[in-house]
Amino acid sequence: MNSIQFFDNAHGLESCLIALHKEAFGSLSWSAQDLCELVNRPHYHVAVCSCENFFSGFILYSRLFDEAEIITLAVKPTLQRRKIGTNLMKRVLEKLSKQEVQSVFLEVAENNLAALGLYHYFGFVEINKRTNYYKGNLSALCMKKSLLI
Ligand SMILES: CC(C)(COP(=O)(O)OP(=O)(O)OC[C@H]1O[C@@H](n2cnc3c(N)ncnc32)[C@H](O)[C@@H]1OP(=O)(O)O)[C@@H](O)C(=O)NCCC(=O)NCCS
């Protein structure tokens, strides 16, 4: 049974998160140092999906006042397309909504169809495009979801 847990401080989880990020993003994964620094920043939080201490996915997000940003989202490749990403996003958005967050932002590579499918499902809309933002001249789509009813 998968369960989702929230951590305000990812101290002690870093190596698992780094390994999962590397598995999910491959050569595009962030360095262990960068990820370690991010997960321990103030205002940064992690939602982890796990089954019997085995991590299957996580969302790293930041929240400050009434705005939040999805920093990264990763699901173990062998467990993708089983709604783990959907469940993580659902729970994070529910939590942010309860915390009176009004807007959630994220960035995604224009060719990341899996992530785009997930973000569109949750009602994120494109608000800006950063041309040639990623390696390989890929643009980043900046997306926003309003949590106001
Ligand atoms: C993006 C990612 C987190 C999705 O997680 P997941 O658990 O596999 O996603 P879900 O099973 O919840 O799928 C939800 C929806 O996303 C879309 N989707 C997910 N994987 C997809 C794929 N391989 N191709 C096309 N659409 C896909 C679909 O719309 C899917 O709904 P459906 O299965 O009913 O068609 C996962 O593919 C991943 O970790 N990718 C590598 C890291 C990454 O790109 N992170 C996002 C960075 S912005």
Ligand as a Chemical Component Dictionary entry (heavy atoms), coordinates in Angstrom:
data_LIG
# 
_chem_comp.id                   LIG 
_chem_comp.type                 NON-POLYMER 
_chem_comp.pdbx_formal_charge   0 
_chem_comp.three_letter_code    LIG 
# 
loop_
_chem_comp_atom.comp_id 
_chem_comp_atom.atom_id 
_chem_comp_atom.alt_atom_id 
_chem_comp_atom.type_symbol 
_chem_comp_atom.charge 
_chem_comp_atom.model_Cartn_x 
_chem_comp_atom.model_Cartn_y 
_chem_comp_atom.model_Cartn_z 
_chem_comp_atom.pdbx_ordinal 
LIG C1  C1  C 0 6.113  13.031 -15.093 1  
LIG C2  C2  C 0 6.022  11.887 -14.078 2  
LIG C3  C3  C 0 6.300  12.433 -12.694 3  
LIG C4  C4  C 0 4.601  11.297 -14.134 4  
LIG O1  O1  O 0 4.441  10.388 -13.043 5  
LIG P1  P1  P 0 3.529  9.073  -13.181 6  
LIG O2  O2  O 0 3.321  8.530  -11.835 7  
LIG O3  O3  O 0 4.103  8.162  -14.192 8  
LIG O4  O4  O 0 2.193  9.714  -13.780 9  
LIG P2  P2  P 0 0.712  9.157  -13.645 10 
LIG O5  O5  O 0 0.683  7.674  -13.733 11 
LIG O6  O6  O 0 0.099  9.778  -12.434 12 
LIG O7  O7  O 0 0.069  9.770  -14.987 13 
LIG C5  C5  C 0 -0.796 10.897 -14.967 14 
LIG C6  C6  C 0 -0.976 11.420 -16.380 15 
LIG O8  O8  O 0 0.243  12.002 -16.850 16 
LIG C7  C7  C 0 0.383  11.718 -18.266 17 
LIG N1  N1  N 0 1.508  10.786 -18.480 18 
LIG C8  C8  C 0 2.227  10.142 -17.539 19 
LIG N2  N2  N 0 3.191  9.406  -18.137 20 
LIG C9  C9  C 0 3.065  9.611  -19.468 21 
LIG C10 C10 C 0 3.784  9.166  -20.586 22 
LIG N3  N3  N 0 4.841  8.343  -20.471 23 
LIG N4  N4  N 0 3.415  9.609  -21.811 24 
LIG C11 C11 C 0 2.369  10.452 -21.969 25 
LIG N5  N5  N 0 1.634  10.914 -20.923 26 
LIG C12 C12 C 0 1.984  10.495 -19.684 27 
LIG C13 C13 C 0 -0.921 11.061 -18.684 28 
LIG O9  O9  O 0 -1.795 12.118 -19.023 29 
LIG C14 C14 C 0 -1.328 10.359 -17.392 30 
LIG O10 O10 O 0 -2.694 10.077 -17.342 31 
LIG P3  P3  P 0 -3.228 8.678  -17.995 32 
LIG O11 O11 O 0 -2.320 7.586  -17.487 33 
LIG O12 O12 O 0 -4.634 8.574  -17.468 34 
LIG O13 O13 O 0 -3.134 8.867  -19.471 35 
LIG C15 C15 C 0 7.015  10.738 -14.408 36 
LIG O14 O14 O 0 6.840  10.376 -15.787 37 
LIG C16 C16 C 0 8.476  11.099 -14.178 38 
LIG O15 O15 O 0 8.983  10.960 -13.064 39 
LIG N6  N6  N 0 9.165  11.551 -15.242 40 
LIG C17 C17 C 0 10.570 11.882 -15.162 41 
LIG C18 C18 C 0 10.814 13.123 -14.328 42 
LIG C19 C19 C 0 10.022 14.322 -14.853 43 
LIG O16 O16 O 0 9.951  14.579 -16.046 44 
LIG N7  N7  N 0 9.440  15.084 -13.892 45 
LIG C20 C20 C 0 8.692  16.295 -14.198 46 
LIG C21 C21 C 0 9.629  17.424 -14.408 47 
LIG S1  S1  S 0 8.792  18.941 -14.763 48 
# 
loop_
_chem_comp_bond.comp_id 
_chem_comp_bond.atom_id_1 
_chem_comp_bond.atom_id_2 
_chem_comp_bond.value_order 
_chem_comp_bond.pdbx_ordinal 
LIG C1  C2  SING 1  
LIG C2  C3  SING 2  
LIG C2  C4  SING 3  
LIG C2  C15 SING 4  
LIG C4  O1  SING 5  
LIG O1  P1  SING 6  
LIG P1  O2  DOUB 7  
LIG P1  O3  SING 8  
LIG P1  O4  SING 9  
LIG O4  P2  SING 10 
LIG P2  O5  DOUB 11 
LIG P2  O6  SING 12 
LIG P2  O7  SING 13 
LIG O7  C5  SING 14 
LIG C5  C6  SING 15 
LIG C6  O8  SING 16 
LIG C6  C14 SING 17 
LIG O8  C7  SING 18 
LIG C7  N1  SING 19 
LIG C7  C13 SING 20 
LIG N1  C8  SING 21 
LIG N1  C12 SING 22 
LIG C8  N2  DOUB 23 
LIG N2  C9  SING 24 
LIG C9  C10 SING 25 
LIG C9  C12 DOUB 26 
LIG C10 N3  SING 27 
LIG C10 N4  DOUB 28 
LIG N4  C11 SING 29 
LIG C11 N5  DOUB 30 
LIG N5  C12 SING 31 
LIG C13 O9  SING 32 
LIG C13 C14 SING 33 
LIG C14 O10 SING 34 
LIG O10 P3  SING 35 
LIG P3  O11 DOUB 36 
LIG P3  O12 SING 37 
LIG P3  O13 SING 38 
LIG C15 O14 SING 39 
LIG C15 C16 SING 40 
LIG C16 O15 DOUB 41 
LIG C16 N6  SING 42 
LIG N6  C17 SING 43 
LIG C17 C18 SING 44 
LIG C18 C19 SING 45 
LIG C19 O16 DOUB 46 
LIG C19 N7  SING 47 
LIG N7  C20 SING 48 
LIG C20 C21 SING 49 
LIG C21 S1  SING 50 
# 
